[in-house]
Amino acid sequence: MSYGAIVGGRMASVTSTAAALNVQNAVVAATPFLALSTGSVAVAITNGVTPKAFAARAAGDTATVTITYNYQAFLTFYSKFLSRTLTATSVVPVE
């Protein structure tokens, strides 16, 4: 998951990336073993504390990519760990 967040952060930080969907697809492709959907990847652009549209990002803004994954245990005798929600986040400046 961490690698997927890194890939997404890099994609979101360059202004040549056309849309947030491109970032989401890159994250899904970077983590094939998790079988993520694009809905599991959130992309946010901010200027300080002010949110911005992805297409309106500019150098100096901050791109945040967050991945959410619902882990399901394979062995039921670990009852405390049957299900966990895991997240990975990358925060990078837009170049």
C-alpha positions as CSV (number, residue, x, y, z in Angstrom):
1,M,0.0,0.0,0.0
2,S,2.8,2.4,0.8
3,Y,4.3,2.0,-2.7
4,G,0.9,2.7,-4.2
5,A,0.6,5.9,-2.2
6,I,4.1,7.0,-3.3
7,V,3.2,6.3,-7.0
8,G,0.0,8.3,-6.6
9,G,1.7,11.2,-4.9
10,R,4.2,11.4,-7.7
11,M,1.5,11.3,-10.4
12,A,-0.5,14.0,-8.6
13,S,2.4,16.2,-8.1
14,V,3.2,16.8,-11.7
15,T,1.1,19.2,-13.7
16,S,1.1,17.1,-16.8
17,T,-1.3,14.6,-15.1
18,A,-4.6,15.5,-16.7
19,A,-7.1,14.2,-14.1
20,A,-7.5,12.6,-10.7
21,L,-8.7,9.4,-12.4
22,N,-5.2,9.0,-13.9
23,V,-3.7,9.1,-10.4
24,Q,-6.3,6.6,-9.1
25,N,-5.6,4.2,-12.0
26,A,-1.8,4.5,-11.4
27,V,-2.3,3.5,-7.8
28,V,-4.5,0.5,-8.7
29,A,-1.9,-0.6,-11.2
30,A,0.9,-0.2,-8.7
31,T,-0.8,-2.5,-6.1
32,P,-2.3,-5.4,-8.2
33,F,-2.1,-7.8,-5.3
34,L,-4.7,-5.8,-3.3
35,A,-7.3,-5.8,-6.0
36,L,-8.2,-2.1,-5.2
37,S,-10.8,-0.2,-7.1
38,T,-10.4,3.5,-8.0
39,G,-13.0,4.2,-5.3
40,S,-10.4,3.1,-2.7
41,V,-8.1,6.0,-3.7
42,A,-8.8,9.6,-2.7
43,V,-6.9,12.5,-4.3
44,A,-7.0,15.9,-2.7
45,I,-5.4,19.2,-3.7
46,T,-5.0,22.0,-1.2
47,N,-3.4,25.4,-1.1
48,G,-2.7,25.8,2.6
49,V,-6.0,24.8,4.1
50,T,-8.1,25.7,1.0
51,P,-9.2,22.7,-1.1
52,K,-8.8,23.1,-4.9
53,A,-10.1,21.2,-7.9
54,F,-7.5,18.8,-9.3
55,A,-7.4,20.6,-12.7
56,A,-6.8,23.9,-11.0
57,R,-3.6,22.8,-9.1
58,A,-0.5,24.8,-9.4
59,A,3.1,24.7,-8.3
60,G,3.2,25.1,-4.5
61,D,-0.1,23.4,-3.8
62,T,-0.2,20.2,-1.8
63,A,-1.3,16.9,-3.3
64,T,-2.6,14.2,-0.8
65,V,-3.2,10.7,-2.0
66,T,-4.9,8.3,0.5
67,I,-5.5,4.6,-0.1
68,T,-8.0,2.6,2.0
69,Y,-8.0,-1.2,2.1
70,N,-10.2,-3.5,4.1
71,Y,-8.1,-6.4,5.2
72,Q,-9.9,-9.8,5.8
73,A,-8.1,-12.5,7.7
74,F,-7.8,-15.9,6.1
75,L,-7.7,-17.8,9.4
76,T,-10.7,-17.5,11.6
77,F,-9.0,-18.5,14.8
78,Y,-7.4,-15.1,14.9
79,S,-10.8,-13.6,15.9
80,K,-9.3,-10.3,16.9
81,F,-7.9,-9.7,13.4
82,L,-10.8,-10.9,11.2
83,S,-11.2,-7.5,9.7
84,R,-9.1,-4.3,9.7
85,T,-9.2,-1.1,7.7
86,L,-5.7,-0.1,6.6
87,T,-4.7,3.3,5.1
88,A,-1.6,4.7,3.4
89,T,-1.2,8.4,2.7
90,S,1.3,10.4,0.6
91,V,1.5,14.2,0.9
92,V,3.7,15.9,-1.7
93,P,4.1,19.4,-3.1
94,V,2.8,20.0,-6.6
95,E,5.8,20.9,-9.0
